[in-house]
C-alpha cells in the first residue's frame, strides 16, 4: 500500500487581530461579531481562530455587518 499524499493546500487559521486588520475594524469588534454569529469562527482552546476563506464567503453573501 502506498502512503497517503499529504494535503499541502490546507488553509492556515488566522487570529482575530489579523481579521480585524483585513476588515479595518478592531479586534474587539471581530470577537463580538464572532460571538454573535455574524462571523464564522472556531475555538482553539480559549482562542478564536478564523479561516479567511470563510470570512470572504460571509462578506460576499452580505451577511457581515449591521441589521440583517
mmCIF file as Biopython writes it, N, C-alpha, C and O atoms, coordinates in Angstrom:
data_model
#
loop_
_atom_site.group_PDB
_atom_site.id
_atom_site.type_symbol
_atom_site.label_atom_id
_atom_site.label_alt_id
_atom_site.label_comp_id
_atom_site.label_asym_id
_atom_site.label_entity_id
_atom_site.label_seq_id
_atom_site.pdbx_PDB_ins_code
_atom_site.Cartn_x
_atom_site.Cartn_y
_atom_site.Cartn_z
_atom_site.occupancy
_atom_site.B_iso_or_equiv
_atom_site.auth_seq_id
_atom_site.auth_asym_id
_atom_site.pdbx_PDB_model_num
ATOM 1   N N  . UNK A ? 1  ? 0.842   -1.175 0.000  1.0 0.0 1  A 1 
ATOM 2   C CA . UNK A ? 1  ? 0.000   0.000  0.000  1.0 0.0 1  A 1 
ATOM 3   C C  . UNK A ? 1  ? 0.887   1.238  0.000  1.0 0.0 1  A 1 
ATOM 4   O O  . UNK A ? 1  ? 1.904   1.274  0.693  1.0 0.0 1  A 1 
ATOM 5   N N  . UNK A ? 2  ? 0.508   2.249  -0.773 1.0 0.0 2  A 1 
ATOM 6   C CA . UNK A ? 2  ? 1.295   3.479  -0.801 1.0 0.0 2  A 1 
ATOM 7   C C  . UNK A ? 2  ? 0.822   4.426  0.293  1.0 0.0 2  A 1 
ATOM 8   O O  . UNK A ? 2  ? -0.327  4.381  0.734  1.0 0.0 2  A 1 
ATOM 9   N N  . UNK A ? 3  ? 1.726   5.268  0.707  1.0 0.0 3  A 1 
ATOM 10  C CA . UNK A ? 3  ? 1.399   6.244  1.749  1.0 0.0 3  A 1 
ATOM 11  C C  . UNK A ? 3  ? 0.436   7.284  1.190  1.0 0.0 3  A 1 
ATOM 12  O O  . UNK A ? 3  ? 0.528   7.660  0.021  1.0 0.0 3  A 1 
ATOM 13  N N  . UNK A ? 4  ? -0.469  7.736  2.015  1.0 0.0 4  A 1 
ATOM 14  C CA . UNK A ? 4  ? -1.425  8.763  1.592  1.0 0.0 4  A 1 
ATOM 15  C C  . UNK A ? 4  ? -0.681  10.063 1.323  1.0 0.0 4  A 1 
ATOM 16  O O  . UNK A ? 4  ? 0.237   10.437 2.053  1.0 0.0 4  A 1 
ATOM 17  N N  . UNK A ? 5  ? -1.095  10.740 0.265  1.0 0.0 5  A 1 
ATOM 18  C CA . UNK A ? 5  ? -0.475  12.010 -0.087 1.0 0.0 5  A 1 
ATOM 19  C C  . UNK A ? 5  ? -0.884  13.077 0.926  1.0 0.0 5  A 1 
ATOM 20  O O  . UNK A ? 5  ? -2.060  13.209 1.264  1.0 0.0 5  A 1 
ATOM 21  N N  . UNK A ? 6  ? 0.088   13.825 1.398  1.0 0.0 6  A 1 
ATOM 22  C CA . UNK A ? 6  ? -0.201  14.903 2.347  1.0 0.0 6  A 1 
ATOM 23  C C  . UNK A ? 6  ? -0.924  16.031 1.626  1.0 0.0 6  A 1 
ATOM 24  O O  . UNK A ? 6  ? -0.585  16.373 0.493  1.0 0.0 6  A 1 
ATOM 25  N N  . UNK A ? 7  ? -1.910  16.600 2.281  1.0 0.0 7  A 1 
ATOM 26  C CA . UNK A ? 7  ? -2.646  17.722 1.711  1.0 0.0 7  A 1 
ATOM 27  C C  . UNK A ? 7  ? -1.844  18.996 1.950  1.0 0.0 7  A 1 
ATOM 28  O O  . UNK A ? 7  ? -1.742  19.465 3.083  1.0 0.0 7  A 1 
ATOM 29  N N  . UNK A ? 8  ? -1.277  19.553 0.886  1.0 0.0 8  A 1 
ATOM 30  C CA . UNK A ? 8  ? -0.472  20.772 1.021  1.0 0.0 8  A 1 
ATOM 31  C C  . UNK A ? 8  ? -1.311  22.022 0.810  1.0 0.0 8  A 1 
ATOM 32  O O  . UNK A ? 8  ? -0.786  23.133 0.882  1.0 0.0 8  A 1 
ATOM 33  N N  . UNK A ? 9  ? -2.604  21.864 0.551  1.0 0.0 9  A 1 
ATOM 34  C CA . UNK A ? 9  ? -3.480  23.004 0.316  1.0 0.0 9  A 1 
ATOM 35  C C  . UNK A ? 9  ? -4.283  23.380 1.550  1.0 0.0 9  A 1 
ATOM 36  O O  . UNK A ? 9  ? -5.341  23.998 1.433  1.0 0.0 9  A 1 
ATOM 37  N N  . UNK A ? 10 ? -3.803  23.023 2.714  1.0 0.0 10 A 1 
ATOM 38  C CA . UNK A ? 10 ? -4.511  23.326 3.953  1.0 0.0 10 A 1 
ATOM 39  C C  . UNK A ? 10 ? -4.378  24.814 4.247  1.0 0.0 10 A 1 
ATOM 40  O O  . UNK A ? 10 ? -3.279  25.369 4.251  1.0 0.0 10 A 1 
ATOM 41  N N  . UNK A ? 11 ? -5.513  25.443 4.490  1.0 0.0 11 A 1 
ATOM 42  C CA . UNK A ? 11 ? -5.529  26.875 4.780  1.0 0.0 11 A 1 
ATOM 43  C C  . UNK A ? 11 ? -5.169  27.115 6.243  1.0 0.0 11 A 1 
ATOM 44  O O  . UNK A ? 11 ? -5.737  26.478 7.130  1.0 0.0 11 A 1 
ATOM 45  N N  . UNK A ? 12 ? -4.239  28.020 6.501  1.0 0.0 12 A 1 
ATOM 46  C CA . UNK A ? 12 ? -3.900  28.302 7.901  1.0 0.0 12 A 1 
ATOM 47  C C  . UNK A ? 12 ? -5.011  29.110 8.574  1.0 0.0 12 A 1 
ATOM 48  O O  . UNK A ? 12 ? -5.699  29.901 7.929  1.0 0.0 12 A 1 
ATOM 49  N N  . UNK A ? 13 ? -5.169  28.901 9.852  1.0 0.0 13 A 1 
ATOM 50  C CA . UNK A ? 13 ? -6.124  29.696 10.622 1.0 0.0 13 A 1 
ATOM 51  C C  . UNK A ? 13 ? -5.440  31.007 11.002 1.0 0.0 13 A 1 
ATOM 52  O O  . UNK A ? 13 ? -4.226  31.059 11.198 1.0 0.0 13 A 1 
ATOM 53  N N  . UNK A ? 14 ? -6.250  32.066 11.101 1.0 0.0 14 A 1 
ATOM 54  C CA . UNK A ? 14 ? -5.697  33.364 11.478 1.0 0.0 14 A 1 
ATOM 55  C C  . UNK A ? 14 ? -6.377  33.873 12.739 1.0 0.0 14 A 1 
ATOM 56  O O  . UNK A ? 14 ? -7.508  33.495 13.047 1.0 0.0 14 A 1 
ATOM 57  N N  . UNK A ? 15 ? -5.680  34.728 13.456 1.0 0.0 15 A 1 
ATOM 58  C CA . UNK A ? 15 ? -6.169  35.286 14.723 1.0 0.0 15 A 1 
ATOM 59  C C  . UNK A ? 15 ? -7.110  36.462 14.466 1.0 0.0 15 A 1 
ATOM 60  O O  . UNK A ? 15 ? -7.144  37.024 13.372 1.0 0.0 15 A 1 
ATOM 61  N N  . UNK A ? 16 ? -7.864  36.813 15.489 1.0 0.0 16 A 1 
ATOM 62  C CA . UNK A ? 16 ? -8.837  37.912 15.362 1.0 0.0 16 A 1 
ATOM 63  C C  . UNK A ? 16 ? -8.151  39.231 15.031 1.0 0.0 16 A 1 
ATOM 64  O O  . UNK A ? 16 ? -8.745  40.089 14.378 1.0 0.0 16 A 1 
ATOM 65  N N  . UNK A ? 17 ? -6.914  39.400 15.473 1.0 0.0 17 A 1 
ATOM 66  C CA . UNK A ? 17 ? -6.193  40.642 15.171 1.0 0.0 17 A 1 
ATOM 67  C C  . UNK A ? 17 ? -5.923  40.778 13.669 1.0 0.0 17 A 1 
ATOM 68  O O  . UNK A ? 17 ? -5.991  41.876 13.116 1.0 0.0 17 A 1 
ATOM 69  N N  . UNK A ? 18 ? -5.621  39.668 13.027 1.0 0.0 18 A 1 
ATOM 70  C CA . UNK A ? 18 ? -5.393  39.680 11.578 1.0 0.0 18 A 1 
ATOM 71  C C  . UNK A ? 18 ? -6.695  39.918 10.827 1.0 0.0 18 A 1 
ATOM 72  O O  . UNK A ? 18 ? -6.718  40.661 9.846  1.0 0.0 18 A 1 
ATOM 73  N N  . UNK A ? 19 ? -7.776  39.297 11.277 1.0 0.0 19 A 1 
ATOM 74  C CA . UNK A ? 19 ? -9.090  39.532 10.670 1.0 0.0 19 A 1 
ATOM 75  C C  . UNK A ? 19 ? -9.456  41.003 10.820 1.0 0.0 19 A 1 
ATOM 76  O O  . UNK A ? 19 ? -9.949  41.624 9.879  1.0 0.0 19 A 1 
ATOM 77  N N  . UNK A ? 20 ? -9.215  41.557 11.999 1.0 0.0 20 A 1 
ATOM 78  C CA . UNK A ? 20 ? -9.514  42.970 12.247 1.0 0.0 20 A 1 
ATOM 79  C C  . UNK A ? 20 ? -8.739  43.861 11.292 1.0 0.0 20 A 1 
ATOM 80  O O  . UNK A ? 20 ? -9.291  44.808 10.731 1.0 0.0 20 A 1 
ATOM 81  N N  . UNK A ? 21 ? -7.459  43.559 11.107 1.0 0.0 21 A 1 
ATOM 82  C CA . UNK A ? 21 ? -6.630  44.363 10.204 1.0 0.0 21 A 1 
ATOM 83  C C  . UNK A ? 21 ? -7.165  44.266 8.774  1.0 0.0 21 A 1 
ATOM 84  O O  . UNK A ? 21 ? -7.253  45.279 8.080  1.0 0.0 21 A 1 
ATOM 85  N N  . UNK A ? 22 ? -7.516  43.078 8.333  1.0 0.0 22 A 1 
ATOM 86  C CA . UNK A ? 22 ? -8.008  42.875 6.971  1.0 0.0 22 A 1 
ATOM 87  C C  . UNK A ? 22 ? -9.362  43.544 6.740  1.0 0.0 22 A 1 
ATOM 88  O O  . UNK A ? 22 ? -9.642  44.019 5.639  1.0 0.0 22 A 1 
ATOM 89  N N  . UNK A ? 23 ? -10.200 43.581 7.775  1.0 0.0 23 A 1 
ATOM 90  C CA . UNK A ? 23 ? -11.529 44.189 7.646  1.0 0.0 23 A 1 
ATOM 91  C C  . UNK A ? 23 ? -11.549 45.670 8.008  1.0 0.0 23 A 1 
ATOM 92  O O  . UNK A ? 23 ? -12.529 46.362 7.736  1.0 0.0 23 A 1 
ATOM 93  N N  . UNK A ? 24 ? -10.469 46.160 8.622  1.0 0.0 24 A 1 
ATOM 94  C CA . UNK A ? 24 ? -10.418 47.570 9.010  1.0 0.0 24 A 1 
ATOM 95  C C  . UNK A ? 24 ? -11.274 47.883 10.222 1.0 0.0 24 A 1 
ATOM 96  O O  . UNK A ? 24 ? -11.823 48.979 10.334 1.0 0.0 24 A 1 
ATOM 97  N N  . UNK A ? 25 ? -11.392 46.913 11.138 1.0 0.0 25 A 1 
ATOM 98  C CA . UNK A ? 25 ? -12.145 47.111 12.372 1.0 0.0 25 A 1 
ATOM 99  C C  . UNK A ? 25 ? -11.271 46.677 13.547 1.0 0.0 25 A 1 
ATOM 100 O O  . UNK A ? 25 ? -10.149 46.211 13.347 1.0 0.0 25 A 1 
ATOM 101 N N  . UNK A ? 26 ? -11.778 46.828 14.765 1.0 0.0 26 A 1 
ATOM 102 C CA . UNK A ? 26 ? -10.993 46.451 15.935 1.0 0.0 26 A 1 
ATOM 103 C C  . UNK A ? 26 ? -11.113 44.955 16.217 1.0 0.0 26 A 1 
ATOM 104 O O  . UNK A ? 26 ? -12.074 44.305 15.804 1.0 0.0 26 A 1 
ATOM 105 N N  . UNK A ? 27 ? -10.127 44.427 16.925 1.0 0.0 27 A 1 
ATOM 106 C CA . UNK A ? 27 ? -10.154 43.020 17.324 1.0 0.0 27 A 1 
ATOM 107 C C  . UNK A ? 27 ? -11.340 42.739 18.239 1.0 0.0 27 A 1 
ATOM 108 O O  . UNK A ? 27 ? -11.918 41.653 18.189 1.0 0.0 27 A 1 
ATOM 109 N N  . UNK A ? 28 ? -11.705 43.710 19.073 1.0 0.0 28 A 1 
ATOM 110 C CA . UNK A ? 28 ? -12.883 43.542 19.934 1.0 0.0 28 A 1 
ATOM 111 C C  . UNK A ? 28 ? -14.157 43.399 19.104 1.0 0.0 28 A 1 
ATOM 112 O O  . UNK A ? 28 ? -15.041 42.612 19.444 1.0 0.0 28 A 1 
ATOM 113 N N  . UNK A ? 29 ? -14.247 44.168 18.010 1.0 0.0 29 A 1 
ATOM 114 C CA . UNK A ? 29 ? -15.410 44.059 17.127 1.0 0.0 29 A 1 
ATOM 115 C C  . UNK A ? 29 ? -15.467 42.689 16.469 1.0 0.0 29 A 1 
ATOM 116 O O  . UNK A ? 29 ? -16.543 42.107 16.333 1.0 0.0 29 A 1 
ATOM 117 N N  . UNK A ? 30 ? -14.306 42.170 16.059 1.0 0.0 30 A 1 
ATOM 118 C CA . UNK A ? 30 ? -14.251 40.838 15.461 1.0 0.0 30 A 1 
ATOM 119 C C  . UNK A ? 30 ? -14.742 39.801 16.464 1.0 0.0 30 A 1 
ATOM 120 O O  . UNK A ? 30 ? -15.540 38.930 16.115 1.0 0.0 30 A 1 
ATOM 121 N N  . UNK A ? 31 ? -14.275 39.886 17.700 1.0 0.0 31 A 1 
ATOM 122 C CA . UNK A ? 31 ? -14.692 38.936 18.737 1.0 0.0 31 A 1 
ATOM 123 C C  . UNK A ? 31 ? -16.194 39.020 18.979 1.0 0.0 31 A 1 
ATOM 124 O O  . UNK A ? 31 ? -16.864 37.995 19.102 1.0 0.0 31 A 1 
ATOM 125 N N  . UNK A ? 32 ? -16.722 40.239 19.047 1.0 0.0 32 A 1 
ATOM 126 C CA . UNK A ? 32 ? -18.162 40.422 19.257 1.0 0.0 32 A 1 
ATOM 127 C C  . UNK A ? 32 ? -18.959 39.816 18.099 1.0 0.0 32 A 1 
ATOM 128 O O  . UNK A ? 32 ? -19.957 39.127 18.308 1.0 0.0 32 A 1 
ATOM 129 N N  . UNK A ? 33 ? -18.497 40.085 16.874 1.0 0.0 33 A 1 
ATOM 130 C CA . UNK A ? 33 ? -19.199 39.568 15.701 1.0 0.0 33 A 1 
ATOM 131 C C  . UNK A ? 33 ? -19.129 38.043 15.650 1.0 0.0 33 A 1 
ATOM 132 O O  . UNK A ? 33 ? -20.089 37.396 15.230 1.0 0.0 33 A 1 
ATOM 133 N N  . UNK A ? 34 ? -18.027 37.474 16.065 1.0 0.0 34 A 1 
ATOM 134 C CA . UNK A ? 34 ? -17.900 36.012 16.102 1.0 0.0 34 A 1 
ATOM 135 C C  . UNK A ? 34 ? -18.820 35.430 17.170 1.0 0.0 34 A 1 
ATOM 136 O O  . UNK A ? 34 ? -19.488 34.423 16.934 1.0 0.0 34 A 1 
ATOM 137 N N  . UNK A ? 35 ? -18.855 36.050 18.322 1.0 0.0 35 A 1 
ATOM 138 C CA . UNK A ? 35 ? -19.716 35.565 19.408 1.0 0.0 35 A 1 
ATOM 139 C C  . UNK A ? 35 ? -21.193 35.711 19.072 1.0 0.0 35 A 1 
ATOM 140 O O  . UNK A ? 35 ? -22.016 34.918 19.529 1.0 0.0 35 A 1 
ATOM 141 N N  . UNK A ? 36 ? -21.537 36.726 18.270 1.0 0.0 36 A 1 
ATOM 142 C CA . UNK A ? 36 ? -22.924 36.938 17.823 1.0 0.0 36 A 1 
ATOM 143 C C  . UNK A ? 36 ? -23.308 36.022 16.668 1.0 0.0 36 A 1 
ATOM 144 O O  . UNK A ? 36 ? -24.482 35.925 16.311 1.0 0.0 36 A 1 
ATOM 145 N N  . UNK A ? 37 ? -22.322 35.355 16.089 1.0 0.0 37 A 1 
ATOM 146 C CA . UNK A ? 37 ? -22.590 34.501 14.948 1.0 0.0 37 A 1 
ATOM 147 C C  . UNK A ? 37 ? -22.532 35.214 13.616 1.0 0.0 37 A 1 
ATOM 148 O O  . UNK A ? 37 ? -22.862 34.624 12.587 1.0 0.0 37 A 1 
ATOM 149 N N  . UNK A ? 38 ? -22.114 36.491 13.613 1.0 0.0 38 A 1 
ATOM 150 C CA . UNK A ? 38 ? -22.021 37.237 12.360 1.0 0.0 38 A 1 
ATOM 151 C C  . UNK A ? 38 ? -20.750 36.939 11.587 1.0 0.0 38 A 1 
ATOM 152 O O  . UNK A ? 38 ? -20.682 37.231 10.393 1.0 0.0 38 A 1 
ATOM 153 N N  . UNK A ? 39 ? -19.750 36.374 12.224 1.0 0.0 39 A 1 
ATOM 154 C CA . UNK A ? 39 ? -18.527 35.925 11.564 1.0 0.0 39 A 1 
ATOM 155 C C  . UNK A ? 39 ? -18.289 34.464 11.914 1.0 0.0 39 A 1 
ATOM 156 O O  . UNK A ? 39 ? -18.434 34.075 13.073 1.0 0.0 39 A 1 
ATOM 157 N N  . UNK A ? 40 ? -17.927 33.654 10.931 1.0 0.0 40 A 1 
ATOM 158 C CA . UNK A ? 40 ? -17.627 32.248 11.221 1.0 0.0 40 A 1 
ATOM 159 C C  . UNK A ? 40 ? -16.301 32.134 11.967 1.0 0.0 40 A 1 
ATOM 160 O O  . UNK A ? 40 ? -15.272 32.614 11.492 1.0 0.0 40 A 1 
ATOM 161 N N  . UNK A ? 41 ? -16.329 31.509 13.111 1.0 0.0 41 A 1 
ATOM 162 C CA . UNK A ? 41 ? -15.129 31.389 13.948 1.0 0.0 41 A 1 
ATOM 163 C C  . UNK A ? 41 ? -15.029 29.983 14.502 1.0 0.0 41 A 1 
ATOM 164 O O  . UNK A ? 41 ? -16.007 29.237 14.544 1.0 0.0 41 A 1 
ATOM 165 N N  . UNK A ? 42 ? -13.829 29.645 14.923 1.0 0.0 42 A 1 
ATOM 166 C CA . UNK A ? 42 ? -13.551 28.334 15.513 1.0 0.0 42 A 1 
ATOM 167 C C  . UNK A ? 42 ? -12.793 28.558 16.811 1.0 0.0 42 A 1 
ATOM 168 O O  . UNK A ? 42 ? -11.894 29.396 16.876 1.0 0.0 42 A 1 
ATOM 169 N N  . UNK A ? 43 ? -13.150 27.824 17.821 1.0 0.0 43 A 1 
ATOM 170 C CA . UNK A ? 43 ? -12.431 27.887 19.092 1.0 0.0 43 A 1 
ATOM 171 C C  . UNK A ? 43 ? -11.280 26.898 19.059 1.0 0.0 43 A 1 
ATOM 172 O O  . UNK A ? 43 ? -11.465 25.722 18.749 1.0 0.0 43 A 1 
ATOM 173 N N  . UNK A ? 44 ? -10.106 27.381 19.379 1.0 0.0 44 A 1 
ATOM 174 C CA . UNK A ? 44 ? -8.925  26.544 19.544 1.0 0.0 44 A 1 
ATOM 175 C C  . UNK A ? 44 ? -8.470  26.810 20.965 1.0 0.0 44 A 1 
ATOM 176 O O  . UNK A ? 44 ? -7.813  27.813 21.246 1.0 0.0 44 A 1 
ATOM 177 N N  . UNK A ? 45 ? -8.824  25.909 21.846 1.0 0.0 45 A 1 
ATOM 178 C CA . UNK A ? 45 ? -8.622  26.188 23.266 1.0 0.0 45 A 1 
ATOM 179 C C  . UNK A ? 45 ? -9.549  27.321 23.657 1.0 0.0 45 A 1 
ATOM 180 O O  . UNK A ? 45 ? -10.759 27.239 23.447 1.0 0.0 45 A 1 
ATOM 181 N N  . UNK A ? 46 ? -8.993  28.367 24.218 1.0 0.0 46 A 1 
ATOM 182 C CA . UNK A ? 46 ? -9.795  29.532 24.609 1.0 0.0 46 A 1 
ATOM 183 C C  . UNK A ? 46 ? -9.758  30.642 23.560 1.0 0.0 46 A 1 
ATOM 184 O O  . UNK A ? 46 ? -10.386 31.686 23.734 1.0 0.0 46 A 1 
ATOM 185 N N  . UNK A ? 47 ? -9.032  30.418 22.489 1.0 0.0 47 A 1 
ATOM 186 C CA . UNK A ? 47 ? -8.837  31.460 21.481 1.0 0.0 47 A 1 
ATOM 187 C C  . UNK A ? 47 ? -9.753  31.280 20.282 1.0 0.0 47 A 1 
ATOM 188 O O  . UNK A ? 47 ? -10.115 30.163 19.913 1.0 0.0 47 A 1 
ATOM 189 N N  . UNK A ? 48 ? -10.118 32.409 19.682 1.0 0.0 48 A 1 
ATOM 190 C CA . UNK A ? 48 ? -10.878 32.398 18.439 1.0 0.0 48 A 1 
ATOM 191 C C  . UNK A ? 48 ? -9.906  32.346 17.277 1.0 0.0 48 A 1 
ATOM 192 O O  . UNK A ? 48 ? -8.905  33.063 17.262 1.0 0.0 48 A 1 
ATOM 193 N N  . UNK A ? 49 ? -10.198 31.505 16.312 1.0 0.0 49 A 1 
ATOM 194 C CA . UNK A ? 49 ? -9.408  31.433 15.096 1.0 0.0 49 A 1 
ATOM 195 C C  . UNK A ? 49 ? -10.362 31.433 13.911 1.0 0.0 49 A 1 
ATOM 196 O O  . UNK A ? 49 ? -11.514 31.013 14.023 1.0 0.0 49 A 1 
ATOM 197 N N  . UNK A ? 50 ? -9.872  31.904 12.790 1.0 0.0 50 A 1 
ATOM 198 C CA . UNK A ? 50 ? -10.700 32.111 11.612 1.0 0.0 50 A 1 
ATOM 199 C C  . UNK A ? 50 ? -10.018 31.567 10.368 1.0 0.0 50 A 1 
ATOM 200 O O  . UNK A ? 50 ? -8.791  31.514 10.291 1.0 0.0 50 A 1 
ATOM 201 N N  . UNK A ? 51 ? -10.826 31.163 9.396  1.0 0.0 51 A 1 
ATOM 202 C CA . UNK A ? 51 ? -10.343 30.867 8.058  1.0 0.0 51 A 1 
ATOM 203 C C  . UNK A ? 51 ? -10.745 32.049 7.184  1.0 0.0 51 A 1 
ATOM 204 O O  . UNK A ? 51 ? -11.926 32.388 7.102  1.0 0.0 51 A 1 
ATOM 205 N N  . UNK A ? 52 ? -9.773  32.675 6.534  1.0 0.0 52 A 1 
ATOM 206 C CA . UNK A ? 52 ? -10.064 33.857 5.729  1.0 0.0 52 A 1 
ATOM 207 C C  . UNK A ? 52 ? -11.063 33.525 4.624  1.0 0.0 52 A 1 
ATOM 208 O O  . UNK A ? 52 ? -11.884 34.370 4.268  1.0 0.0 52 A 1 
ATOM 209 N N  . UNK A ? 53 ? -11.011 32.330 4.083  1.0 0.0 53 A 1 
ATOM 210 C CA . UNK A ? 53 ? -11.953 31.950 3.021  1.0 0.0 53 A 1 
ATOM 211 C C  . UNK A ? 53 ? -13.398 31.986 3.538  1.0 0.0 53 A 1 
ATOM 212 O O  . UNK A ? 53 ? -14.307 32.367 2.802  1.0 0.0 53 A 1 
ATOM 213 N N  . UNK A ? 54 ? -13.610 31.595 4.790  1.0 0.0 54 A 1 
ATOM 214 C CA . UNK A ? 54 ? -14.962 31.647 5.370  1.0 0.0 54 A 1 
ATOM 215 C C  . UNK A ? 54 ? -15.412 33.087 5.601  1.0 0.0 54 A 1 
ATOM 216 O O  . UNK A ? 54 ? -16.583 33.417 5.414  1.0 0.0 54 A 1 
ATOM 217 N N  . UNK A ? 55 ? -14.476 33.939 6.007  1.0 0.0 55 A 1 
ATOM 218 C CA . UNK A ? 55 ? -14.803 35.360 6.207  1.0 0.0 55 A 1 
ATOM 219 C C  . UNK A ? 55 ? -15.191 35.980 4.865  1.0 0.0 55 A 1 
ATOM 220 O O  . UNK A ? 55 ? -16.198 36.683 4.770  1.0 0.0 55 A 1 
ATOM 221 N N  . UNK A ? 56 ? -14.388 35.718 3.824  1.0 0.0 56 A 1 
ATOM 222 C CA . UNK A ? 56 ? -14.690 36.249 2.484  1.0 0.0 56 A 1 
ATOM 223 C C  . UNK A ? 56 ? -16.053 35.765 2.001  1.0 0.0 56 A 1 
ATOM 224 O O  . UNK A ? 56 ? -16.818 36.542 1.429  1.0 0.0 56 A 1 
ATOM 225 N N  . UNK A ? 57 ? -16.361 34.496 2.224  1.0 0.0 57 A 1 
ATOM 226 C CA . UNK A ? 57 ? -17.656 33.959 1.798  1.0 0.0 57 A 1 
ATOM 227 C C  . UNK A ? 57 ? -18.800 34.654 2.538  1.0 0.0 57 A 1 
ATOM 228 O O  . UNK A ? 57 ? -19.839 34.952 1.947  1.0 0.0 57 A 1 
ATOM 229 N N  . UNK A ? 58 ? -18.606 34.906 3.813  1.0 0.0 58 A 1 
ATOM 230 C CA . UNK A ? 58 ? -19.629 35.588 4.626  1.0 0.0 58 A 1 
ATOM 231 C C  . UNK A ? 58 ? -19.836 37.014 4.108  1.0 0.0 58 A 1 
ATOM 232 O O  . UNK A ? 58 ? -20.968 37.486 4.006  1.0 0.0 58 A 1 
ATOM 233 N N  . UNK A ? 59 ? -18.738 37.689 3.784  1.0 0.0 59 A 1 
ATOM 234 C CA . UNK A ? 59 ? -18.826 39.055 3.273  1.0 0.0 59 A 1 
ATOM 235 C C  . UNK A ? 59 ? -19.537 39.068 1.934  1.0 0.0 59 A 1 
ATOM 236 O O  . UNK A ? 59 ? -20.425 39.890 1.711  1.0 0.0 59 A 1 
ATOM 237 N N  . UNK A ? 60 ? -19.156 38.162 1.035  1.0 0.0 60 A 1 
ATOM 238 C CA . UNK A ? 60 ? -19.763 38.145 -0.302 1.0 0.0 60 A 1 
ATOM 239 C C  . UNK A ? 60 ? -21.241 37.775 -0.235 1.0 0.0 60 A 1 
ATOM 240 O O  . UNK A ? 60 ? -22.018 38.155 -1.110 1.0 0.0 60 A 1 
ATOM 241 N N  . UNK A ? 61 ? -21.625 37.044 0.787  1.0 0.0 61 A 1 
ATOM 242 C CA . UNK A ? 61 ? -23.042 36.710 0.954  1.0 0.0 61 A 1 
ATOM 243 C C  . UNK A ? 61 ? -23.795 37.856 1.635  1.0 0.0 61 A 1 
ATOM 244 O O  . UNK A ? 61 ? -24.997 37.765 1.882  1.0 0.0 61 A 1 
ATOM 245 N N  . UNK A ? 62 ? -23.059 38.945 1.934  1.0 0.0 62 A 1 
ATOM 246 C CA . UNK A ? 62 ? -23.654 40.133 2.554  1.0 0.0 62 A 1 
ATOM 247 C C  . UNK A ? 62 ? -24.210 39.860 3.941  1.0 0.0 62 A 1 
ATOM 248 O O  . UNK A ? 62 ? -25.219 40.447 4.333  1.0 0.0 62 A 1 
ATOM 249 N N  . UNK A ? 63 ? -23.565 38.978 4.681  1.0 0.0 63 A 1 
ATOM 250 C CA . UNK A ? 63 ? -24.065 38.608 5.998  1.0 0.0 63 A 1 
ATOM 251 C C  . UNK A ? 63 ? -23.252 39.230 7.126  1.0 0.0 63 A 1 
ATOM 252 O O  . UNK A ? 63 ? -23.532 38.961 8.294  1.0 0.0 63 A 1 
ATOM 253 N N  . UNK A ? 64 ? -22.253 40.055 6.812  1.0 0.0 64 A 1 
ATOM 254 C CA . UNK A ? 64 ? -21.440 40.678 7.836  1.0 0.0 64 A 1 
ATOM 255 C C  . UNK A ? 64 ? -21.884 42.120 7.985  1.0 0.0 64 A 1 
ATOM 256 O O  . UNK A ? 64 ? -22.116 42.819 6.998  1.0 0.0 64 A 1 
ATOM 257 N N  . UNK A ? 65 ? -21.997 42.550 9.213  1.0 0.0 65 A 1 
ATOM 258 C CA . UNK A ? 65 ? -22.326 43.958 9.443  1.0 0.0 65 A 1 
ATOM 259 C C  . UNK A ? 65 ? -23.533 44.125 10.319 1.0 0.0 65 A 1 
ATOM 260 O O  . UNK A ? 65 ? -23.818 43.302 11.190 1.0 0.0 65 A 1 
ATOM 261 N N  . UNK A ? 66 ? -24.240 45.207 10.074 1.0 0.0 66 A 1 
ATOM 262 C CA . UNK A ? 66 ? -25.349 45.619 10.914 1.0 0.0 66 A 1 
ATOM 263 C C  . UNK A ? 66 ? -26.566 44.727 10.840 1.0 0.0 66 A 1 
ATOM 264 O O  . UNK A ? 66 ? -26.464 43.501 10.844 1.0 0.0 66 A 1 
ATOM 265 N N  . UNK A ? 67 ? -27.724 45.368 10.771 1.0 0.0 67 A 1 
ATOM 266 C CA . UNK A ? 67 ? -29.006 44.643 10.782 1.0 0.0 67 A 1 
ATOM 267 C C  . UNK A ? 67 ? -29.119 43.716 9.587  1.0 0.0 67 A 1 
ATOM 268 O O  . UNK A ? 67 ? -28.668 44.035 8.487  1.0 0.0 67 A 1 
ATOM 269 N N  . UNK A ? 68 ? -29.726 42.566 9.822  1.0 0.0 68 A 1 
ATOM 270 C CA . UNK A ? 68 ? -29.885 41.584 8.757  1.0 0.0 68 A 1 
ATOM 271 C C  . UNK A ? 68 ? -31.334 41.372 8.433  1.0 0.0 68 A 1 
ATOM 272 O O  . UNK A ? 68 ? -31.660 40.574 7.554  1.0 0.0 68 A 1 
#
